[in-house]
Amino acid sequence: MNLFITGVGSGLGKALAQEGLKRGYKVFALSRHLPEDLKGRVSFQQCDLRDLERIPSALEKLLKGVDTLDLTILNAGILGQFGDMKDVPLRVFEEVMRVNVWANKVILDTLLDLGISLKQVIAISSGAGHNCNRGWNAYSISKASLDCLIKLYAREMESSHLISLAPGLVLTPMLEEVMKQDEEKYPSIKRIKNAPKRTPEEASKIIFDLIPKLKEFESGSFVDIRKI
């Protein structure tokens, strides 16, 4: 079984790669860097997803000879700058959209151009794209756009199953950065601090356990793991 995943440098992506290996997948990773404990265990190609023009050639090298991906996890994402809409420059929005949305379009387009059969695609989304809480600005917009992107591709990729998956609160470096924000100014921060959270390892195990269940949802759906 072949697993392709983006953003394995830390947090959830790294844990998903490790869990995939435990479950017998051959893992292909596209990321800015590869953690030491994954070296020699996964097929890896370095790529900064901000550089959209480099993605096709990196994917072609990484997946040479691969004709089927049993599971594709579009995990890579960045938070951007936390703050009020008027205080965050447009360039920050553009960078977040580049990584969280447009890179995934380029990836899917390239995989289709390479003629690779994609059985199941999971895009790691977030409730932030639906809640639109104060301060989340670019991240919220990007995740709402990602959900729409996946739904649109699902209409076209009839032989594949695609899902946008919100994994709940996972203790990643990104969430740790969020919890440093002013909880008086941004009420969602206090709720996050008080809410139950999972480690990346716990979350990745749950995601893999749910893979058969996810196929029961209509392709293109947004699924919140906390509501299954």
N, C-alpha and C positions, 0 to 999 in steps of 0.2 A: 504494500500500500504506500502511495506517495502523498506526502504532505508538503504543501508550499505555504510559507508563512513570512510575513514582513515584520520588521521591528523586534528582533530577538535580543537586543542589547541589554535589556533589563526588564524588571516588572513582569507584567502579564505575558508579554511575548516570549520572554526567556522561559517562563514556567510552562507555557503551552508547548514550546519546542521540546522541553524535557519530558513532559507528559506524553507527547507524541512518540518520542523514542521509546519510552516505557511500554507503550501499547503496540510496538512493532512497526511503526511507520518509518519509511525512509524520508528524512526531513531535508527539504531544500529551503534555505533561508536567504532573504534579501534584507540587508540592514546596514546601518552605518558602521557598526562594529560587531564582532562576535565574542561573547564572554569566553574566558579561558576554559571553563568546564564544558563548553560545547565544541571546542576545537577538536577536530578529528572524528567527531561523532555526527556532524551534519555536513551537507554540501552547502557551501557558502559563497556568496558573491557580495562584495562591499558595494553599497550604493546609498548615497544621500538622496532621499526621495524629493528633496527640494529641487534637485537637478532633474527635471522631468525628461529632458532630452537624452539623458544617459540611461534611463530605465530600460528601454527596449533592448539595447545591446547587452546590458547586464543580465537581463532575463534570458536572452538567447544563449549566453555562455552558461548560465546556471542550469538551464533545463535542456541542454543539448542531449538529444537521444530519448527524452521523456515524451511519451505520447498521451499519458493519462495522469491527471491529478485527482486522487480520490477525495482529497480535502484541501481546500484553499482557505487560509485564514488571513484576511486583510486586517492586520492588527495595528500597524504603525500609526502613530498619531501624536500631535503636539498640542499643548494647552494654549500657547500664545501668552498674551499679557492680560492678567486679570485686572478688571477695573470697569469704570462706567464707559458707555459707548462713546461719548463725546471726548473722552480722555485717551482713547486708544487710536493710534494712527492707522490710516488705511493700509499702510505697508504691512502691519501686523496681521490684519485680516487676510491680506493677500497671501502671506506666508502660510498661515494656518490652513487656508483653503487649498493651497498648493499641495501640502502634505496630506491633509485629512480627506480631501475629495479628489482633486485632479490627478494625483499620483495613482489613485485606485482606478480611475478611468483609463489611464495609460497602461496600467498593469493588465486590466481585463482586456483591453483592445489588443495588446501585444500577445497575450496568451491565446486569444482567438485567432490572431494572424498567424501564429506559429502552428495552428491546427491541433492544439492540445485539448483533449477532452476534459472538461471540468465537471466532475460529478456533483460536488457540493461546495458551495462558497459561503463562508461566514464572514461578514464584515463586523468588526467590533465597533459598536455604536455607543450611545449613552442616553440616559434619560434626560440629560442636559439639552438635547435637541428638541425635546417636547416641553420641558418645564420652563425653559428660558428665564432662569433666575437671574437677578441683578448681579452683574460682575462677570458672568460667563461669556458674554458677547461673542467673540469670534469662534470660540469652541462650540457654543450652542448652535450658531448658524452653520458651522461646518458639519456637525453631526446630523442636523436636520437635512442638509443637502446630501449627505452620504446615504441617509435612508431613502431619499428620493432617487438617487443614482442607482441604488440596488434594485429598487422597484422597477425602474425603467429597463435595466438590463434583464431583469427576470421576464419581462414581456417579450424580449427578443431571444434569450437563451433558453429555448423551450426544452432542451435535453439536459439542462442543469438545474439544480435547486439552490436558490440564493436566499439568504436571510441576513437581516441587520439585527445584531444581538447586543442588547445592553447587559453587561455582566454584573451589574450591581456595584456596590462600593468595594473596591479592591485596593489594598494598601500598597500602592505603587508610588514611585517618586513623584508622579504627577499629583496624586491625591494628597500626598504629604505637603506639596507646595500649596495646594488649594487650602488646606487647613491652617496655613499660616496667615491667611487673609483676615481682614477686620470683620469679625462676626457681628458687630453692631451695625456697620454699614451694609454688610451683605448677609441677610438673615439665613440664607441656605447653609452658610458655613457652620453655624451652631447646630443645625439639624444634622449635618454630616458628622460632626464631631461626636454627637450623641447616638448616632445610628450604628447598628451592627455592621461590621466589615469582615471581609475575608482576606486571607493572604493570597498572593498570586498562585501559590501551589494549590490551595483549596479551590480557588476559582477555576483554575485550569482543569482540575479533576472533574468538577461539576460539569463544565462545558463539554468535555469528552464523553462523560456519562450521558449527557442529553442529546448527543448527536443523532441517535435514531429518532428521538422524540421531535427534534427540530424539523425533521422531514415531514412530519404530519401537518405542519403549518403550510399555508399557501406560499409558493415561491414568491419572493419579493416582500414578505411580511417583516414588520418590525416586531421583535420579541424581547420582552423584558424578563430576564431570568428569574426575577423575584416574583413574577406573576404566573409562572408555570406550575 
